[in-house]
Amino acid sequence: MCRNIKILFNFKPPATDDEVRAAALQFVRKISGFTKPAKANEATFQAAIEEITMVSRRLLYSLETTAPPRNREQEAAKAKARALLRFRDQRPLSPSNNSG
């Protein structure tokens, strides 16, 4: 689940509120273990998402760097290249390949 949380700092244009909220949602899902909470936990789940979103925004706005802003397209291309390297040798086993 956490692999879906993207770096949000130092991009031009800056991260949107939707991106920050999506990261907060993934974080709450990860630490709670729930993809979708039960009705009894829904209000607490949503409150946690909102609080983490606010804290994350505050963090992103207060961070400073001398590095040039990242380019979203370049970062996406790098991530795609890493995924290709990571998964290139992983093939599902066919029944004929399965020895056992």
N, C-alpha and C positions, 0 to 999 in steps of 0.2 A: 504493500500500500504506500509506503513512504517514498517509493521511487517516483510517485506522481507529484511530489512536492518539488517545484522548480525553484531555482535561485531567482529571487525577485529584485535584488539590490543592484543598482548601478546600470540600469538599462535606459536607453533613450528610444521612445518615450518611457517614462516611469511605469512601474507596474500599476495596473488598474485595480480598482476596488474589488472587481470580480475575481481577479487573479489572487489577491490577498485572501479573500474569503474562501476561495477554492483550496488554497493551501491550508487554511485554518480547519476547514472541513476534513481534509485528509488527515491532518494531525489528530483531531478529535476522534476520527474513526480508528486510527491506529492505536492510540492509547486506551480507548474504551473497548476495542475489540468488536464494535458494532458497525456494520455498514449502514443499517437503519435501526434505530433504537425502538424498543417496545413503547407503546403509548405512555406507560408509567414513567419512562425516562426521557421522553421527547422534549419536554420543556427544559430540563437540565442539559441535554445534549445541545439544543439550539442556543441556550445561554452561554455555554462553553464556546461554541463557534463564534458568537458575537464578541465575547471578551477576548478571545485569542486574535480575532480579526483586528480589534482596536489596538491591542498591544503590538501586533505585527506592523500595523501602519505606523504607529509611533516609533517603533524601532527603525523601520525603513526611512522615515523622514529625518531621523536624528543621526543616522550613520553618515560618515564623511569618508571620502577617498580622493586620492590624487590621480587614480587610474582613469583612463578615458572610459566613457560609457560603453557598455557591451551592445553589440548588434544582435537583435533577436534572430535574424535569418542565419547569421554565421553560427550562433550558438546552437540553433536547431540542426544545422548541417553537421556540426561536430558531434552532437548527440546521436544523430542518425548513423554517422560513421562508427562511433563507439559501439552502437547496437549491432551493426553488421559484423564487426569483428567479434563481438561477444557471442553472437548466436550463429555464426556461419558454420561451425562444426557440429552444431546440435541438430540432429535429425531424429524424427520420431522413429522408434523401432518398428519395423514391419514384422508380421508374424513369422516370416521366413528368417529374419535376422535374430529373432529372440531364441537364444539357446537356453534351455532351462527346463 
